[in-house]
């Protein structure tokens, strides 16, 4: 299940890697949901990959809604979310499915994600917390990657070299059995983009099911490639989704604190880019404009008006 928007070249690479692994095939299907792309993605899929099922949306419906469309259209016993900016290594998805088949108490499993240069990406995390939000906005999680305190949320203190139970599996590649999707529900469609995986994993946890990181399955990931075309809107969507998550699971007071922390973090980034823009760099000037827009959006965000009622479609 691949949700895609304006990533035609990366989507092609992803589908080529699946095709090389015999997917789609007699025992596996691939569904691409295109979210209103204008870069030729739908035509590319239809022409070059006729065995892939293509669902076309006239506009961008967001990550959760697009993935839910594909999940509802699927027929397999094991259903995976896969970003369009990934490439699967041979046998990776079947390995994930085999692990789930052998461990009935596991609700979901995710692979090791590696960057194009071969470095390991943090691909799982703890459940979201106010402290983690603060550390991220102040760059402390980046400055002290190996710290068990500051690097706790994305487990950056750890080598990612062994299988382990985790709180949250990243949505870039996440597989769960059909009966788990049916029991837990699909992705919450209040999240346009980001935090839908954290919300789903929390619901999985509350259902008593484990989430397991499995490094013996590997998937290459161009991190952030699918959101680069409109970075400012995606940064704002990221912070709005976090406020929705905290409002839902921790209350409006905590969500308001998260909004204010995000405002402080955005103001800090704006100040840093303004300092660089003073040297005349065009990139810095573009970043100043972007962060000014993000800051305005966060200041105008009314946490009390956020949708608190989950929008979780059922899987029939």
LOPA-376309 format. One record per residue (C-alpha): residue in one letter; y, z, x. Coordinates in Angstrom, 1 decimal, always signed. Each point is the difference from the previous one (the first is absolute). Layout:
N
+-----+--------+--------+--------+
: res :      v :      w :      u :
+-----+--------+--------+--------+
:   A :      Y :      Z :      X :
...
+-----+--------+--------+--------+
This chain:
316
+-----+--------+--------+--------+
: res :      v :      w :      u :
+-----+--------+--------+--------+
:   X :   +0.0 :   +0.0 :   +0.0 :
:   X :   +3.1 :   -1.3 :   +1.7 :
:   X :   +3.6 :   +0.4 :   -1.4 :
:   X :   +2.3 :   -2.4 :   +1.8 :
:   X :   +3.6 :   -1.0 :   +0.0 :
:   X :   +1.6 :   -2.6 :   +2.4 :
:   X :   -2.5 :   +0.6 :   +2.9 :
:   X :   -1.6 :   -3.5 :   -0.1 :
:   X :   -0.9 :   -0.2 :   +3.7 :
:   X :   -1.4 :   +3.5 :   +0.2 :
:   X :   -1.8 :   -0.4 :   -3.3 :
:   X :   -1.7 :   -3.1 :   +1.4 :
:   X :   -1.1 :   +1.9 :   +3.0 :
:   X :   -1.4 :   +2.7 :   -2.2 :
:   X :   -1.9 :   -2.4 :   -2.2 :
:   X :   -1.4 :   -1.9 :   +3.1 :
:   X :   -1.3 :   +3.3 :   +1.3 :
:   X :   -1.7 :   +0.8 :   -3.3 :
:   X :   -1.4 :   -3.5 :   -0.2 :
:   X :   -1.4 :   +0.3 :   +3.6 :
:   X :   -1.8 :   +3.2 :   -1.2 :
:   X :   -1.6 :   -1.8 :   -2.9 :
:   X :   +2.5 :   +1.4 :   -2.6 :
:   X :   +0.2 :   -1.2 :   -2.7 :
:   X :   -3.7 :   -0.6 :   -0.3 :
:   X :   -3.0 :   +0.7 :   -2.2 :
:   X :   +0.6 :   +3.8 :   +0.2 :
:   X :   +3.7 :   +0.2 :   +0.4 :
:   X :   +3.2 :   -1.4 :   -1.6 :
:   X :   +3.6 :   -0.3 :   +1.1 :
:   X :   +2.9 :   +0.3 :   -2.4 :
:   X :   +3.6 :   -0.8 :   +1.0 :
:   X :   +2.8 :   +1.1 :   -2.3 :
:   X :   +3.2 :   -1.8 :   +1.0 :
:   X :   +3.2 :   +1.9 :   -0.9 :
:   X :   +2.4 :   -2.8 :   -0.6 :
:   X :   -0.1 :   -1.5 :   +3.5 :
:   X :   +2.3 :   -2.9 :   +0.8 :
:   X :   -1.4 :   -0.9 :   +3.4 :
:   X :   -2.9 :   -2.1 :   -1.2 :
:   X :   -2.6 :   +2.8 :   +0.1 :
:   X :   -1.6 :   -0.8 :   -3.4 :
:   X :   -0.3 :   -3.7 :   +0.8 :
:   X :   -1.5 :   +0.8 :   +3.4 :
:   X :   -2.7 :   +2.3 :   -1.6 :
:   X :   -0.8 :   -2.5 :   -2.7 :
:   X :   -0.3 :   -2.9 :   +2.4 :
:   X :   -1.6 :   +1.6 :   +3.1 :
:   X :   -2.1 :   +2.7 :   -1.6 :
:   X :   -1.3 :   -1.4 :   -3.3 :
:   X :   -2.7 :   +2.7 :   -0.2 :
:   X :   +2.6 :   +2.8 :   -0.1 :
:   X :   +1.1 :   +1.1 :   -3.4 :
:   X :   +3.8 :   -0.3 :   -0.3 :
:   X :   +2.2 :   +1.8 :   -2.5 :
:   X :   +3.6 :   -1.1 :   +0.0 :
:   X :   +2.9 :   +2.2 :   -1.1 :
:   X :   +3.3 :   -1.6 :   -0.8 :
:   X :   +1.9 :   +2.9 :   +1.6 :
:   X :   -0.6 :   +2.9 :   +2.3 :
:   X :   -1.7 :   +2.7 :   -2.1 :
:   X :   -0.5 :   +2.4 :   +3.0 :
:   X :   -3.0 :   +1.0 :   +2.0 :
:   X :   -1.6 :   +2.3 :   -2.5 :
:   X :   +0.1 :   -2.3 :   -3.0 :
:   X :   -1.1 :   -3.0 :   +2.0 :
:   X :   -3.0 :   +1.9 :   +1.5 :
:   X :   -0.9 :   +1.3 :   -3.5 :
:   X :   -0.1 :   -3.6 :   -1.3 :
:   X :   -2.5 :   -0.9 :   +2.7 :
:   X :   -2.0 :   +3.1 :   -0.5 :
:   X :   -0.3 :   -0.6 :   -3.7 :
:   X :   -1.1 :   -3.6 :   +0.6 :
:   X :   -2.7 :   +1.0 :   +2.5 :
:   X :   -3.7 :   +0.3 :   -0.7 :
:   X :   -1.4 :   +1.7 :   +3.2 :
:   X :   -1.6 :   +3.3 :   +0.4 :
:   X :   +2.4 :   +0.8 :   +2.9 :
:   X :   +3.7 :   -0.9 :   -0.2 :
:   X :   +2.4 :   -0.1 :   +2.9 :
:   X :   +3.7 :   -0.2 :   +0.4 :
:   X :   +0.9 :   -2.3 :   +2.9 :
:   X :   +3.5 :   -0.8 :   +1.2 :
:   X :   +0.9 :   -3.7 :   +0.5 :
:   X :   +1.1 :   +0.8 :   +3.6 :
:   X :   -3.5 :   +1.0 :   +1.1 :
:   X :   -2.9 :   -1.7 :   +1.7 :
:   X :   -3.5 :   +1.5 :   -0.5 :
:   X :   -2.5 :   +0.2 :   +2.9 :
:   X :   -3.5 :   -1.3 :   -0.7 :
:   X :   -2.0 :   +2.4 :   -2.2 :
:   X :   +2.8 :   +2.5 :   -0.5 :
:   X :   +0.2 :   -0.1 :   -3.8 :
:   X :   -3.8 :   -0.1 :   -0.4 :
:   X :   -0.2 :   +3.0 :   +2.3 :
:   X :   +2.4 :   +1.9 :   -2.2 :
:   X :   -2.0 :   -0.9 :   -3.1 :
:   X :   -3.2 :   +1.1 :   +1.7 :
:   X :   +1.5 :   +3.3 :   +0.9 :
:   X :   +1.1 :   +0.6 :   -3.6 :
:   X :   -3.5 :   -1.0 :   -1.3 :
:   X :   -1.6 :   +2.6 :   +2.3 :
:   X :   +2.5 :   +2.8 :   -0.8 :
:   X :   +0.4 :   +0.6 :   -3.7 :
:   X :   +2.4 :   +2.9 :   +0.5 :
:   X :   +2.5 :   -2.3 :   +1.7 :
:   X :   +2.6 :   -1.4 :   -2.3 :
:   X :   +1.7 :   -2.3 :   +2.4 :
:   X :   -0.2 :   -1.2 :   +3.6 :
:   X :   +2.4 :   -1.8 :   +2.4 :
:   X :   -0.4 :   -1.7 :   +3.3 :
:   X :   +1.7 :   +0.3 :   +3.4 :
:   X :   +3.2 :   -2.1 :   -0.1 :
:   X :   +1.0 :   -1.7 :   +3.3 :
:   X :   +3.2 :   -1.8 :   +0.9 :
:   X :   +0.0 :   -3.6 :   +1.3 :
:   X :   +0.3 :   +1.4 :   +3.5 :
:   X :   -3.1 :   +2.1 :   -0.5 :
:   X :   +1.6 :   +3.4 :   -0.3 :
:   X :   -1.3 :   +2.4 :   -2.7 :
:   X :   +2.3 :   +0.5 :   -3.0 :
:   X :   +0.2 :   +3.3 :   -2.0 :
:   X :   -1.8 :   -1.0 :   -3.2 :
:   X :   -0.5 :   +3.3 :   -1.7 :
:   X :   +2.0 :   +3.1 :   -0.6 :
:   X :   +0.3 :   +3.5 :   -1.5 :
:   X :   +1.3 :   +0.3 :   -3.5 :
:   X :   +3.8 :   -0.3 :   -0.2 :
:   X :   +2.0 :   +3.1 :   +0.6 :
:   X :   +3.7 :   +0.9 :   +0.2 :
:   X :   -0.5 :   +0.9 :   +3.7 :
:   X :   -1.5 :   -3.4 :   +0.7 :
:   X :   +2.9 :   -1.7 :   -1.7 :
:   X :   +2.5 :   +2.0 :   +2.0 :
:   X :   -1.7 :   -0.8 :   +3.4 :
:   X :   -0.1 :   -3.7 :   -0.8 :
:   X :   +3.7 :   -0.2 :   -1.0 :
:   X :   +1.0 :   +1.8 :   +3.2 :
:   X :   -2.3 :   -2.2 :   +2.2 :
:   X :   -1.9 :   +3.1 :   +1.1 :
:   X :   -3.3 :   -1.6 :   -0.9 :
:   X :   +0.8 :   -2.9 :   +2.3 :
:   X :   +1.5 :   +2.0 :   +2.9 :
:   X :   -3.0 :   +2.4 :   +0.1 :
:   X :   -2.9 :   -2.2 :   -1.0 :
:   X :   -2.6 :   +2.2 :   +1.7 :
:   X :   +1.2 :   +3.2 :   -1.5 :
:   X :   -2.3 :   +1.6 :   -2.6 :
:   X :   +3.1 :   +1.2 :   -1.8 :
:   X :   +2.3 :   -3.0 :   +0.0 :
:   X :   -2.9 :   -2.6 :   +0.1 :
:   X :   -2.0 :   +1.8 :   -2.7 :
:   X :   +0.7 :   -2.3 :   -2.9 :
:   X :   -1.3 :   -3.3 :   +1.5 :
:   X :   -2.4 :   +1.8 :   +2.3 :
:   X :   +1.7 :   -1.6 :   +3.0 :
:   X :   -1.1 :   +2.9 :   +2.2 :
:   X :   -3.6 :   -1.3 :   -0.5 :
:   X :   -1.7 :   -3.0 :   +1.6 :
:   X :   -1.4 :   -1.6 :   -3.2 :
:   X :   -3.3 :   -0.5 :   +1.8 :
:   X :   -2.4 :   +1.9 :   -2.3 :
:   X :   -0.9 :   +0.0 :   -3.6 :
:   X :   +1.6 :   +2.8 :   -2.0 :
:   X :   +0.9 :   +1.2 :   -3.4 :
:   X :   +3.7 :   -0.6 :   -0.7 :
:   X :   +2.5 :   +0.7 :   -2.8 :
:   X :   +1.4 :   -3.5 :   -0.4 :
:   X :   -1.2 :   -3.4 :   +1.0 :
:   X :   +2.6 :   -2.7 :   +0.4 :
:   X :   +0.1 :   -2.8 :   -2.6 :
:   X :   -0.1 :   -2.7 :   +2.7 :
:   X :   -3.8 :   +0.1 :   -0.3 :
:   X :   -1.6 :   +2.5 :   -2.4 :
:   X :   -3.4 :   -0.4 :   -1.7 :
:   X :   -1.5 :   +2.0 :   -2.8 :
:   X :   -2.9 :   -0.5 :   -2.4 :
:   X :   +0.7 :   -1.4 :   -3.4 :
:   X :   -1.1 :   +3.2 :   -1.7 :
:   X :   +2.6 :   +1.9 :   +2.0 :
:   X :   +2.8 :   -2.4 :   -1.0 :
:   X :   -1.2 :   +0.5 :   -3.5 :
:   X :   +0.0 :   +3.8 :   +0.2 :
:   X :   +3.2 :   +0.5 :   +2.0 :
:   X :   +1.9 :   -2.8 :   -1.6 :
:   X :   +1.8 :   -3.0 :   +1.7 :
:   X :   +3.3 :   +0.3 :   +2.0 :
:   X :   +2.9 :   +1.7 :   -1.7 :
:   X :   +2.4 :   -2.9 :   -1.0 :
:   X :   +3.1 :   +2.2 :   +0.3 :
:   X :   -0.2 :   -0.7 :   +3.8 :
:   X :   +1.4 :   -3.4 :   +0.6 :
:   X :   -1.0 :   +0.2 :   +3.6 :
:   X :   -1.1 :   +3.0 :   +2.2 :
:   X :   -1.6 :   +3.4 :   -0.9 :
:   X :   -2.4 :   -1.6 :   -2.4 :
:   X :   -2.8 :   +0.6 :   +2.5 :
:   X :   +1.0 :   +3.6 :   +0.5 :
:   X :   +0.2 :   +0.6 :   -3.7 :
:   X :   -3.4 :   -1.7 :   -0.6 :
:   X :   -1.7 :   +2.0 :   +2.8 :
:   X :   +1.4 :   +3.3 :   -1.4 :
:   X :   -1.5 :   -0.9 :   -3.3 :
:   X :   -3.3 :   -0.8 :   +1.7 :
:   X :   +0.2 :   +3.4 :   +1.8 :
:   X :   +0.5 :   +1.8 :   -3.3 :
:   X :   -3.1 :   -1.8 :   -1.3 :
:   X :   -2.0 :   +1.7 :   +2.8 :
:   X :   -0.6 :   -3.2 :   +2.0 :
:   X :   +0.3 :   -0.4 :   +3.7 :
:   X :   +2.2 :   -2.6 :   +1.8 :
:   X :   -1.5 :   -1.0 :   +3.4 :
:   X :   +1.6 :   -1.9 :   +2.9 :
:   X :   -2.7 :   -2.2 :   +1.7 :
:   X :   +1.0 :   -1.4 :   +3.4 :
:   X :   -3.2 :   -2.0 :   +0.4 :
:   X :   +1.6 :   -2.5 :   -2.4 :
:   X :   +3.1 :   -1.6 :   +1.4 :
:   X :   +2.8 :   -2.1 :   -1.6 :
:   X :   +3.0 :   -1.5 :   +1.8 :
:   X :   +3.3 :   +0.7 :   -1.7 :
:   X :   +3.5 :   -1.5 :   +0.6 :
:   X :   +1.6 :   +3.3 :   -1.1 :
:   X :   +3.1 :   -0.5 :   -2.2 :
:   X :   -0.2 :   -3.8 :   +0.0 :
:   X :   -0.2 :   -0.2 :   -3.8 :
:   X :   +3.2 :   +1.9 :   -0.4 :
:   X :   +2.2 :   -1.6 :   +2.7 :
:   X :   +1.6 :   -2.6 :   -2.2 :
:   X :   +2.0 :   +2.5 :   -1.9 :
:   X :   +0.0 :   +3.1 :   +2.2 :
:   X :   +2.8 :   +1.9 :   -1.7 :
:   X :   -1.5 :   -0.2 :   -3.5 :
:   X :   -3.4 :   +1.1 :   +1.4 :
:   X :   +1.5 :   +3.0 :   +1.8 :
:   X :   +1.8 :   +1.0 :   -3.2 :
:   X :   -3.2 :   -0.5 :   -2.0 :
:   X :   -1.9 :   +2.1 :   +2.5 :
:   X :   +2.3 :   +2.9 :   -0.5 :
:   X :   +0.1 :   -0.4 :   -3.8 :
:   X :   -3.8 :   +0.0 :   -0.1 :
:   X :   +0.0 :   +3.2 :   +2.1 :
:   X :   +2.4 :   +1.7 :   -2.5 :
:   X :   -2.3 :   -1.1 :   -2.9 :
:   X :   -3.0 :   +1.4 :   +1.8 :
:   X :   +1.6 :   +3.4 :   +0.7 :
:   X :   +1.5 :   +0.2 :   -3.5 :
:   X :   -3.5 :   -0.7 :   -1.4 :
:   X :   -2.0 :   +2.4 :   +2.2 :
:   X :   +2.5 :   +2.6 :   +1.1 :
:   X :   +2.8 :   +0.0 :   -2.6 :
:   X :   +3.6 :   -1.3 :   -0.3 :
:   X :   +1.5 :   +2.6 :   +2.3 :
:   X :   -2.1 :   -1.0 :   +2.9 :
:   X :   +0.5 :   -3.7 :   -0.7 :
:   X :   +3.8 :   +0.6 :   +0.1 :
:   X :   -0.4 :   +1.6 :   +3.4 :
:   X :   -2.0 :   -3.1 :   +1.2 :
:   X :   +2.9 :   -2.2 :   -1.3 :
:   X :   +2.5 :   +2.0 :   +2.0 :
:   X :   -2.2 :   +0.0 :   +3.1 :
:   X :   -0.2 :   -3.8 :   -0.4 :
:   X :   +3.8 :   -0.3 :   -0.3 :
:   X :   +0.4 :   +2.0 :   +3.2 :
:   X :   -2.6 :   -2.2 :   +1.8 :
:   X :   +1.7 :   -3.2 :   -1.2 :
:   X :   +3.4 :   +1.3 :   +1.0 :
:   X :   -1.4 :   +0.8 :   +3.5 :
:   X :   -1.4 :   -3.5 :   +0.3 :
:   X :   +3.3 :   -1.5 :   -1.2 :
:   X :   +1.9 :   +1.9 :   +2.6 :
:   X :   -2.4 :   -1.0 :   +2.8 :
:   X :   +0.2 :   -3.7 :   -0.9 :
:   X :   +3.8 :   +0.2 :   -0.3 :
:   X :   +0.1 :   +1.2 :   +3.6 :
:   X :   -2.0 :   -3.0 :   +1.0 :
:   X :   +2.1 :   -2.4 :   -2.1 :
:   X :   +3.0 :   +1.1 :   +2.0 :
:   X :   -1.4 :   -2.0 :   +2.9 :
:   X :   +0.1 :   -3.2 :   -2.2 :
:   X :   -3.7 :   -0.4 :   -0.6 :
:   X :   -0.7 :   -2.2 :   -3.1 :
:   X :   -3.3 :   +1.8 :   -0.6 :
:   X :   +1.8 :   +3.4 :   -0.1 :
:   X :   +2.6 :   -1.3 :   -2.4 :
:   X :   -2.8 :   -1.2 :   -2.3 :
:   X :   -1.6 :   +3.4 :   +0.2 :
:   X :   +3.2 :   +1.8 :   -0.8 :
:   X :   +0.3 :   -2.1 :   -3.2 :
:   X :   -3.6 :   +0.7 :   -0.9 :
:   X :   +0.2 :   +3.8 :   +0.5 :
:   X :   +3.4 :   +0.1 :   -1.8 :
:   X :   -1.8 :   -1.5 :   -3.0 :
:   X :   -2.9 :   +2.4 :   +0.2 :
:   X :   +2.3 :   +3.0 :   +0.2 :
:   X :   +1.9 :   -1.2 :   -3.0 :
:   X :   -3.2 :   -0.5 :   -2.0 :
:   X :   -1.2 :   +3.5 :   +0.9 :
:   X :   +3.3 :   +1.6 :   -0.9 :
:   X :   -0.1 :   -1.7 :   -3.4 :
:   X :   -3.6 :   +1.0 :   -0.6 :
:   X :   -0.3 :   +2.5 :   -2.9 :
:   X :   -3.2 :   +1.9 :   +0.7 :
:   X :   +0.1 :   +1.6 :   -3.5 :
:   X :   -0.2 :   -3.5 :   -1.5 :
:   X :   -3.1 :   -1.0 :   +1.9 :
:   X :   -3.1 :   -0.9 :   -2.1 :
:   X :   -2.3 :   +3.1 :   +0.0 :
:   X :   -2.7 :   -1.3 :   -2.3 :
:   X :   -2.7 :   -1.8 :   +2.1 :
:   X :   -0.6 :   -3.7 :   -0.8 :
:   X :   -3.7 :   -0.2 :   +1.0 :
:   X :   -1.9 :   -2.8 :   -1.6 :
:   X :   -3.7 :   +0.6 :   -0.7 :
:   X :   -2.7 :   -2.2 :   +1.5 :
:   X :   -2.4 :   -1.2 :   -2.8 :
+-----+--------+--------+--------+
